[in-house]
Amino acid sequence: MSLDQKSYDGLRRRLNLFAVGTVASIIMVAGISSWQDHVNTIAWTERHIQSLAGNLAEHAARSLDAVNLTLLTVKKQAERDRKETPRTAQVIIKEFKDYIAELPQIRGMILTDANGIIRYTERKKSIGMDIHDRKYFKYLKDIPNAGLYIGQPLKGRTTDNWFFSTSRQIVKPDGSFDGITMALVKQEYFNDVYKRVEEEQGVSSAYVTDKGLIFATSPKFTVGLDPVYGQVIDFIGKDEEGDKESGSFQLMLFDENFERLVSYAKVPSFPIYIVTSIPVDKALVPWNARSTYLFMLVVVSLGVLLGLVSILKIHLQKRKEAETALFLSEQRYRDVVESSSDWVWECDADLKFTYFSERYKKVTGMDPEQFIGTVRGVYAKEGEGSESFKKHFSDMKAEKTFRDFIYEATFPNGRHFHFKASGRPIYDVDGTFIGYRGIGTDITEQTQIDLENKNLEKQLRHSQKMETIGRLTGGIAHDFNNILNPIVGFSEILGTKLPKDSKEHEWVGRISAASHRAINLIKQIMTMSRQGESTAEPTNLQQVVSEALGLLKSVIPKTIKIHEEILGTCRPILADPAQMHQTVMNLCTNASQAMEEKGGELSVVLEEFDVDDSFANHRVDLQPGTYVRLSISDTGYGMDEAIKEKIFEPFFTTKENGKGTGLGLATVHGIVRSHGGCINVYSELGHGSTFQVYLPVVEGEGIVAVAEEALFKGRGERVLVVDDEVENVDMLLTMFSAMGLDPTGVTSSLEALDKIKADPNFFDVVITDQTMPGMIGSQLVEFILDVRSDLPIVMVTGFSATIDSERAKEIGVAEYLTKPLTRMRMSKALQNILG
């Protein structure tokens, strides 16, 4: 189809209009782009110099922190010299030199007295100089508790190098002023840093106080106030609503007739600003080059259409790349979220859930859709009205970021969880708060592990406390046994010398009875601390329990009913039958006393119990294996947690005065632990108590009784008695003489050894104490046996943590006895040795 003239003219006009419109559009787009580029260049430059100011401020802070720390160290050392032996001048000056060598920013160190006289410095010619009239000295002297003082820049007298001073006050022990310590900081140290910034990036920088005083600048250093930096400090001081820590702005310097872009950043903890600046025309150099190039494209009219097409293609390509990048970013986000053990959640400005990732369903078993629209905490154990959630919601309403908020939740499916949540507020493009986005974590398993670890730690602390108490009571028992030993011995001897119908014989009997009560008390203490002597043998615990219950039935009130379940097939345990009987009686007596007022039921259950790894992991005193478990329960008033914490401590009792010593349960605890078992307590106030005793089983049977032998009669055998206590020596000499022996006593191990060496065959037996000064009994035994290997030795001790009967036999002791000694026990030992 051919075009007529009219159509042709019309098409031409349209083409011309299109060409003009296209050119006009390109010029307009170029102008707008150039303007936007101008804005962006200025903004980028501001951010750039602001970042530089921040980095330089951090560098300055680190440098000044190091100087400040050095001054604090010198201050503390100087103040310590007031309290302790003062250091020499050589030591102090060497320390100054070490500080200067370690810190390149320090030029010199000074220490003055309270009158401003320099006492110590690495520069000998400055020692003795008076600086009491200097501004910094007056400031630190007049203001108590003054902090770091930074002085104005000074120029060296012998060099052209600049420096500024940093100083701190030194005080006496009473708080009065005692002088100052000063570090001279090199100005060129900071200038070098700023110079590198200027050379690499064309940026000017300065180190300025809040009063406008310049310490260091680049590219040049000027003492005093500079127009740029003075106006910056003036601007910061007048900007009451601005951020005084950092900022950026444009500044017209009328004397220099050009504009600068200026940024500042405060040095943390110091009244100092880092100021960076660059002339606006220098910052716009890249923009000028780009603008020139852009408008050259407009001049080339023949490339208008190609340029338009190219721009469209570039635009489409960039958009495609952006869309592809966005898709890949979202895909990575989804992959990370779905592969994580945590889940992502979101809520709106009303704190109602709007989103959960699929991981939430895998963890809780609940469909996330059920929670959309609900408020956080709706299934929390404490409820959203609890104090913790109120504070949590208050923080969220205040748009605060939160981390690791922990709470418990129980869901309709019956599952219970411990959760940890972290979140941060999200905003729309206008900066309006629209809700929260965060991460949720299931910490149920870890919480249970932590709880179990706390329980184990509590058991371990209790065990360690009882061990400590055991060592203490063992030492007390040793001293008591030494005191009781002569009382028991002399009272027995005196009783044999007095007429049985005399008043004096009765008095001696009372002394003896009181002594034996004390002996029984010491035995309880030793048993409680697991340090007493006991005879372990295969024992049927069911027989011991039955005998104890038989005794209890006749003494407990009729209002208490006894329920017993004693399994006859329980295997024996390796134990001291008497101590087992004492354990059952103590526990049952305590249980019955808890029910005296209102009556109740005493339940005694004896059974075998297999302790597996899982059960043992929750008990620090148990190893896996088979145990006999004795459970004694009452329906009395029970105990709270505070009482349960202390029931096994010696002398702790809840009973009235005169109704309990507080040793019963402590003794039970010591007996059970000494037999390789443990005891657990379950009690709740108002609901009774249950004590469970676990004792390991062994193969064996029977309790063997040993008949007491007759009193030994000697035939003049010579006995050497060794004890550092004179009363013990005298008592044994008297006792042995009454038995027909020929005793000799000494109070020194060394003296005894000398007698043996003088005539090894003179004595027939040696009786020695264990705990003695100079040389303990076990050492004496070894020396004696080196001299005469067949000489029988009896070792006696009130208590020793280093030796027991087995160890005594290993070193060659014939008999091992514990104090206090009775005639019958000593008689039996001599009978075994001398026949």
DRENVOKOL-742715 format. One record per residue (C-alpha): x, y negated, z. Coordinates in steps of 0.25 Angstrom, whole numbers, padded with zeros to 4 digits, always signed. Layout:
XYZ/...
//
This chain:
+0000+0000+0000/+0006-0013-0005/+0006-0026+0004/+0000-0039-0002/+0006-0052+0001/-0003-0055+0012/+0000-0042+0019/+0015-0044+0016/+0015-0058+0022/+0007-0053+0034/+0017-0041+0036/+0029-0051+0035/+0023-0060+0045/+0020-0049+0054/+0035-0044+0052/+0040-0058+0055/+0031-0059+0067/+0036-0045+0071/+0051-0049+0069/+0049-0063+0076/+0042-0056+0087/+0052-0045+0088/+0064-0055+0089/+0056-0064+0099/+0053-0051+0107/+0068-0047+0107/+0072-0061+0111/+0062-0061+0122/+0066-0047+0127/+0081-0051+0126/+0078-0063+0134/+0071-0056+0145/+0081-0045+0145/+0092-0055+0146/+0085-0062+0158/+0082-0049+0165/+0097-0044+0163/+0101-0058+0169/+0092-0055+0181/+0097-0041+0182/+0112-0045+0181/+0110-0055+0192/+0103-0045+0201/+0113-0034+0198/+0125-0044+0201/+0118-0048+0214/+0116-0033+0218/+0131-0030+0214/+0137-0041+0223/+0128-0038+0234/+0133-0024+0234/+0147-0029+0233/+0144-0038+0245/+0138-0026+0253/+0150-0017+0250/+0160-0028+0254/+0152-0030+0266/+0153-0015+0270/+0168-0015+0267/+0170-0028+0276/+0161-0021+0287/+0170-0009+0287/+0183-0017+0287/+0178-0026+0298/+0172-0014+0306/+0186-0008+0305/+0192-0021+0311/+0181-0022+0321/+0183-0008+0326/+0198-0010+0327/+0195-0023+0336/+0185-0015+0344/+0196-0004+0346/+0207-0014+0350/+0196-0021+0359/+0193-0008+0367/+0208-0004+0368/+0211-0018+0374/+0199-0017+0383/+0204-0003+0387/+0218-0008+0390/+0211-0016+0401/+0206-0004+0408/+0217+0006+0405/+0232+0005+0404/+0235-0005+0393/+0242-0002+0380/+0255-0008+0377/+0257-0019+0366/+0264-0010+0357/+0252+0000+0357/+0242-0011+0355/+0250-0017+0343/+0252-0004+0337/+0237-0001+0337/+0235-0015+0330/+0245-0011+0319/+0238+0002+0317/+0225-0005+0316/+0231-0015+0305/+0237-0003+0298/+0224+0005+0298/+0215-0007+0294/+0220-0015+0282/+0210-0027+0285/+0217-0030+0298/+0229-0039+0297/+0232-0040+0312/+0227-0037+0327/+0227-0046+0339/+0224-0044+0354/+0223-0055+0363/+0221-0057+0378/+0210-0065+0384/+0218-0079+0383/+0219-0077+0368/+0234-0073+0368/+0237-0062+0358/+0243-0050+0365/+0244-0040+0354/+0245-0040+0339/+0254-0034+0329/+0260-0047+0325/+0270-0049+0337/+0271-0064+0334/+0257-0066+0337/+0257-0060+0351/+0255-0071+0361/+0248-0081+0352/+0236-0088+0358/+0223-0088+0351/+0213-0092+0362/+0208-0104+0354/+0204-0096+0342/+0190-0096+0338/+0188-0081+0338/+0195-0079+0352/+0186-0090+0358/+0174-0083+0352/+0177-0069+0358/+0182-0075+0371/+0169-0083+0374/+0158-0073+0369/+0157-0060+0377/+0155-0047+0369/+0158-0054+0356/+0159-0045+0344/+0169-0046+0332/+0173-0060+0329/+0178-0063+0314/+0186-0075+0313/+0189-0085+0301/+0199-0082+0290/+0213-0086+0294/+0226-0087+0285/+0239-0081+0290/+0249-0090+0295/+0261-0083+0287/+0253-0078+0275/+0242-0082+0266/+0233-0070+0270/+0220-0073+0277/+0213-0065+0288/+0202-0066+0298/+0201-0061+0312/+0191-0052+0319/+0192-0051+0334/+0185-0045+0346/+0185-0048+0361/+0191-0040+0372/+0185-0039+0386/+0190-0035+0399/+0183-0023+0407/+0175-0034+0414/+0170-0040+0401/+0178-0052+0401/+0186-0057+0389/+0200-0051+0387/+0205-0056+0373/+0202-0052+0359/+0207-0042+0348/+0208-0047+0334/+0210-0041+0320/+0215-0050+0309/+0208-0046+0296/+0215-0048+0282/+0207-0057+0273/+0214-0051+0261/+0208-0037+0264/+0194-0042+0261/+0199-0050+0250/+0205-0038+0243/+0191-0031+0243/+0184-0043+0238/+0194-0046+0227/+0193-0032+0222/+0178-0034+0221/+0180-0048+0214/+0190-0042+0204/+0181-0030+0200/+0168-0036+0200/+0170-0052+0199/+0162-0054+0212/+0167-0064+0223/+0166-0060+0237/+0168-0066+0251/+0169-0062+0266/+0160-0072+0273/+0156-0074+0288/+0142-0078+0291/+0147-0092+0293/+0152-0093+0279/+0167-0091+0282/+0174-0083+0271/+0184-0072+0275/+0188-0067+0261/+0183-0069+0247/+0187-0065+0233/+0192-0070+0223/+0197-0080+0233/+0198-0083+0248/+0193-0096+0254/+0194-0099+0269/+0181-0106+0274/+0168-0108+0267/+0166-0105+0252/+0154-0111+0244/+0149-0097+0240/+0150-0090+0253/+0146-0102+0262/+0133-0103+0254/+0131-0088+0255/+0132-0089+0270/+0123-0101+0271/+0113-0094+0262/+0113-0081+0271/+0111-0090+0284/+0099-0097+0278/+0092-0085+0272/+0084-0082+0285/+0075-0071+0278/+0086-0065+0270/+0095-0052+0273/+0107-0058+0280/+0115-0045+0277/+0115-0046+0262/+0110-0054+0250/+0112-0060+0236/+0109-0073+0230/+0113-0083+0219/+0121-0096+0224/+0123-0109+0216/+0137-0115+0220/+0136-0129+0216/+0151-0132+0218/+0154-0121+0209/+0142-0123+0199/+0138-0109+0197/+0130-0098+0203/+0134-0086+0211/+0127-0073+0214/+0130-0070+0229/+0128-0058+0238/+0132-0056+0253/+0132-0045+0262/+0134-0045+0277/+0146-0037+0283/+0139-0027+0293/+0141-0031+0308/+0149-0043+0304/+0145-0058+0302/+0151-0058+0288/+0146-0058+0274/+0152-0052+0261/+0148-0062+0250/+0149-0058+0235/+0146-0067+0223/+0148-0068+0208/+0145-0080+0199/+0131-0079+0191/+0138-0081+0178/+0148-0070+0181/+0137-0061+0185/+0130-0064+0172/+0142-0060+0163/+0136-0046+0159/+0122-0052+0157/+0128-0063+0147/+0134-0052+0139/+0121-0044+0139/+0113-0056+0135/+0122-0060+0124/+0121-0047+0118/+0106-0046+0119/+0104-0059+0112/+0113-0055+0101/+0103-0044+0098/+0093-0055+0096/+0101-0062+0086/+0103-0050+0078/+0089-0051+0071/+0091-0040+0062/+0091-0030+0074/+0079-0035+0080/+0070-0023+0076/+0081-0013+0078/+0084-0019+0092/+0069-0018+0095/+0069-0003+0091/+0081-0001+0099/+0076-0007+0111/+0063+0001+0110/+0071+0014+0108/+0081+0010+0120/+0069+0007+0128/+0062+0020+0125/+0075+0028+0127/+0077+0022+0140/+0063+0024+0144/+0064+0039+0140/+0077+0040+0148/+0071+0034+0160/+0059+0043+0159/+0068+0055+0157/+0076+0050+0169/+0064+0048+0177/+0059+0062+0174/+0072+0069+0178/+0072+0061+0191/+0058+0065+0194/+0062+0079+0191/+0074+0079+0199/+0066+0073+0211/+0056+0084+0210/+0067+0095+0209/+0073+0089+0222/+0060+0088+0229/+0055+0102+0226/+0069+0109+0228/+0071+0102+0242/+0066+0109+0255/+0060+0095+0259/+0047+0089+0253/+0044+0075+0248/+0032+0068+0253/+0026+0054+0250/+0015+0046+0257/+0008+0033+0254/+0008+0020+0261/-0003+0025+0271/+0007+0037+0274/-0002+0047+0267/+0005+0058+0259/+0004+0057+0244/+0014+0067+0240/+0022+0080+0244/+0032+0088+0236/+0029+0103+0234/+0039+0107+0244/+0030+0103+0255/+0020+0114+0252/+0032+0124+0252/+0036+0120+0266/+0022+0118+0273/+0013+0127+0265/+0004+0116+0263/-0002+0110+0250/+0004+0095+0250/-0009+0090+0244/-0015+0093+0258/-0007+0081+0263/-0009+0071+0253/-0016+0059+0259/-0013+0064+0273/-0005+0055+0283/+0009+0060+0287/+0008+0068+0300/-0006+0073+0299/-0001+0087+0302/+0010+0083+0311/+0010+0090+0325/+0010+0077+0333/+0000+0071+0323/+0001+0058+0316/-0003+0051+0329/+0009+0055+0337/+0019+0045+0341/+0030+0050+0331/+0021+0049+0319/+0016+0036+0324/+0030+0030+0323/+0033+0038+0310/+0020+0031+0304/+0024+0018+0309/+0038+0019+0303/+0032+0023+0290/+0022+0011+0290/+0034+0003+0292/+0040+0009+0279/+0052+0014+0286/+0060+0026+0281/+0060+0038+0290/+0069+0050+0291/+0067+0064+0298/+0054+0061+0304/+0051+0075+0311/+0037+0080+0314/+0029+0093+0316/+0017+0097+0307/+0007+0109+0308/-0001+0111+0295/-0015+0117+0293/-0008+0130+0288/-0003+0132+0302/+0012+0129+0299/+0020+0120+0308/+0032+0112+0303/+0042+0102+0308/+0045+0092+0297/+0055+0081+0295/+0051+0069+0286/+0059+0057+0280/+0053+0046+0271/+0055+0032+0266/+0045+0022+0261/+0042+0020+0246/+0038+0007+0239/+0032+0004+0226/+0038-0006+0215/+0033-0018+0223/+0039-0013+0236/+0026-0009+0242/+0026+0002+0252/+0019+0014+0246/+0022+0026+0255/+0033+0035+0259/+0041+0046+0252/+0049+0056+0260/+0055+0070+0263/+0049+0081+0272/+0057+0092+0278/+0053+0105+0285/+0062+0106+0298/+0053+0117+0305/+0064+0127+0305/+0075+0118+0309/+0066+0112+0320/+0064+0126+0326/+0079+0129+0325/+0082+0116+0332/+0072+0119+0343/+0078+0133+0345/+0092+0127+0345/+0088+0118+0356/+0082+0129+0364/+0095+0137+0363/+0103+0125+0366/+0094+0123+0379/+0097+0138+0383/+0112+0136+0381/+0112+0123+0389/+0104+0131+0400/+0114+0142+0399/+0126+0133+0400/+0120+0126+0412/+0118+0139+0419/+0133+0143+0416/+0137+0130+0422/+0129+0132+0434/+0135+0146+0435/+0149+0141+0435/+0145+0131+0446/+0138+0140+0455/+0150+0150+0453/+0159+0140+0459/+0150+0137+0470/+0148+0152+0473/+0164+0153+0474/+0165+0143+0485/+0153+0148+0493/+0159+0162+0492/+0172+0157+0498/+0165+0150+0509/+0156+0162+0512/+0167+0172+0512/+0173+0169+0525/+0159+0167+0531/+0154+0181+0527/+0167+0188+0531/+0170+0181+0544/+0155+0183+0548/+0155+0198+0545/+0169+0199+0553/+0163+0191+0564/+0151+0200+0565/+0159+0212+0567/+0166+0205+0579/+0153+0201+0587/+0144+0209+0595/+0132+0212+0587/+0122+0207+0598/+0129+0194+0600/+0124+0180+0596/+0137+0178+0588/+0135+0191+0580/+0121+0186+0576/+0127+0172+0572/+0137+0179+0563/+0126+0187+0557/+0118+0175+0554/+0131+0169+0547/+0133+0182+0539/+0118+0182+0535/+0119+0167+0530/+0132+0171+0523/+0126+0182+0515/+0114+0173+0511/+0125+0164+0506/+0131+0175+0499/+0118+0179+0492/+0116+0164+0488/+0130+0165+0482/+0127+0178+0475/+0114+0171+0469/+0123+0159+0464/+0133+0169+0458/+0122+0177+0451/+0115+0164+0446/+0128+0159+0440/+0131+0174+0434/+0144+0174+0442/+0141+0184+0453/+0145+0199+0453/+0134+0209+0449/+0134+0223+0446/+0128+0226+0433/+0123+0240+0430/+0112+0246+0421/+0099+0242+0428/+0084+0245+0425/+0078+0232+0426/+0064+0238+0427/+0068+0244+0440/+0073+0231+0446/+0060+0224+0442/+0051+0234+0448/+0059+0233+0461/+0058+0218+0461/+0043+0218+0458/+0041+0228+0469/+0047+0218+0479/+0040+0206+0473/+0026+0213+0475/+0027+0213+0490/+0031+0198+0491/+0024+0190+0480/+0010+0185+0483/-0002+0194+0480/-0008+0183+0471/+0003+0186+0461/+0001+0198+0452/+0013+0205+0446/+0012+0210+0432/+0024+0219+0428/+0028+0226+0415/+0041+0233+0417/+0045+0241+0405/+0052+0254+0410/+0060+0257+0398/+0068+0244+0399/+0083+0248+0397/+0093+0244+0409/+0100+0231+0409/+0115+0229+0415/+0112+0222+0427/+0114+0220+0442/+0101+0226+0448/+0101+0217+0460/+0102+0204+0451/+0091+0210+0443/+0082+0212+0455/+0086+0197+0459/+0082+0192+0446/+0068+0199+0446/+0065+0195+0460/+0069+0180+0457/+0060+0179+0445/+0048+0186+0451/+0049+0178+0464/+0050+0165+0456/+0038+0169+0448/+0029+0173+0460/+0033+0160+0467/+0027+0153+0455/+0014+0159+0457/+0013+0159+0473/+0002+0148+0473/-0008+0153+0463/-0003+0167+0460/-0002+0173+0447/+0005+0185+0439/+0019+0189+0439/+0023+0196+0427/+0036+0205+0426/+0039+0211+0412/+0051+0219+0409/+0054+0224+0395/+0065+0226+0385/+0067+0215+0374/+0075+0215+0362/+0082+0201+0359/+0084+0199+0344/+0092+0189+0338/+0081+0179+0336/+0077+0180+0351/+0092+0179+0355/+0094+0166+0347/+0085+0159+0356/+0092+0163+0369/+0106+0159+0371/+0108+0170+0382/+0103+0182+0374/+0109+0191+0364/+0101+0201+0355/+0098+0214+0361/+0089+0222+0371/+0085+0215+0384/+0076+0218+0396/+0067+0207+0397/+0061+0204+0411/+0049+0194+0411/+0044+0188+0424/+0032+0179+0422/+0023+0171+0432/+0010+0163+0430/+0015+0152+0440/+0016+0137+0438/+0027+0138+0427/+0038+0128+0424/+0041+0116+0415/+0053+0114+0406/+0060+0106+0416/+0060+0117+0427/+0063+0128+0417/+0076+0120+0413/+0081+0122+0428/+0075+0135+0434/+0088+0142+0432/+0097+0131+0438/+0102+0135+0452/+0095+0129+0464/+0083+0123+0455/+0070+0127+0461/+0055+0122+0460/+0052+0128+0473/+0050+0121+0487/+0062+0120+0496/+0065+0133+0503/+0058+0141+0493/+0069+0143+0483/+0084+0141+0481/+0084+0139+0466/+0093+0150+0464/+0083+0161+0460/+0082+0158+0445/+0096+0154+0444/+0101+0167+0449/+0091+0174+0440/+0097+0166+0428/+0112+0170+0432/+0108+0185+0434/+0101+0186+0420/+0113+0179+0413/+0123+0187+0420/+0116+0200+0415/+0117+0195+0400/+0102+0191+0400/+0094+0178+0399/+0081+0173+0406/+0070+0164+0399/+0059+0156+0405/+0046+0153+0400/+0037+0144+0408/+0026+0133+0406/+0021+0124+0418/+0009+0130+0423/+0010+0143+0415/+0020+0152+0423/+0034+0156+0419/+0041+0168+0413/+0055+0172+0415/+0061+0182+0405/+0074+0189+0408/+0082+0196+0397/+0093+0206+0401/+0100+0215+0391/+0098+0230+0392/+0109+0241+0393/+0109+0256+0394/+0111+0261+0408/+0103+0265+0421/+0102+0264+0436/+0106+0255+0447/+0117+0261+0456/+0118+0257+0471/+0131+0256+0478/+0132+0260+0493/+0139+0250+0502/+0152+0256+0508/+0157+0256+0523/+0166+0245+0528/+0181+0247+0525/+0191+0251+0536/+0206+0248+0533/+0218+0255+0538/+0227+0243+0539/+0229+0240+0524/+0236+0227+0521/+0227+0217+0514/+0231+0203+0508/+0220+0193+0508/+0222+0181+0498/+0212+0169+0498/+0214+0154+0498/+0203+0153+0508/+0208+0155+0522/+0194+0159+0528/+0193+0170+0517/+0207+0175+0521/+0204+0175+0536/+0191+0182+0534/+0196+0193+0525/+0208+0195+0535/+0198+0197+0546/+0189+0206+0538/+0201+0215+0534/+0207+0216+0548/+0193+0221+0553/+0193+0231+0542/+0207+0237+0547/+0215+0230+0536/+0228+0222+0537/+0225+0209+0530/+0235+0197+0526/+0229+0184+0521/+0234+0173+0512/+0228+0161+0506/+0237+0160+0494/+0238+0168+0481/+0253+0165+0480/+0255+0169+0495/+0248+0182+0492/+0256+0185+0480/+0269+0182+0488/+0265+0193+0499/+0262+0203+0488/+0276+0201+0481/+0283+0201+0495/+0278+0215+0497/+0269+0221+0486/+0265+0234+0494/+0262+0227+0507/+0247+0224+0505/+0236+0235+0502/+0226+0226+0496/+0224+0211+0492/+0212+0203+0493/+0212+0190+0485/+0203+0178+0482/+0202+0174+0467/+0201+0159+0468/+0213+0153+0475/+0223+0142+0472/+0236+0144+0465/+0233+0158+0461/+0219+0164+0459/+0216+0178+0463/+0217+0185+0449/+0231+0179+0447/+0235+0184+0461/+0230+0198+0458/+0238+0199+0445/+0251+0195+0452/+0249+0204+0463/+0246+0216+0454/+0259+0212+0447/+0266+0214+0460/+0258+0227+0464/+0249+0233+0454/+0242+0242+0464/+0238+0232+0475/+0223+0232+0476/+0217+0218+0476/+0203+0213+0479/+0199+0200+0473/+0189+0191+0480/+0182+0178+0474/+0171+0169+0477/+0169+0167+0462/+0178+0166+0450/+0175+0163+0436/+0188+0169+0431/+0187+0183+0437/+0176+0193+0441/+0177+0208+0445/+0180+0213+0431/+0191+0203+0429/+0197+0206+0443/+0197+0221+0440/+0205+0218+0427/+0216+0211+0434/+0217+0222+0444/+0208+0218+0456/+0203+0230+0464/+0191+0223+0470/+0184+0210+0466/+0175+0204+0477/+0167+0191+0478/+0166+0182+0490/+0160+0182+0500/+0166+0195+0505/+0159+0204+0515/+0166+0215+0523/+0159+0226+0515/+0163+0221+0502/+0177+0219+0506/+0177+0232+0513/+0172+0239+0500/+0183+0233+0492/+0193+0237+0501/+0187+0251+0502/+0188+0252+0487/+0203+0248+0487/+0209+0254+0500/+0199+0266+0501/
//
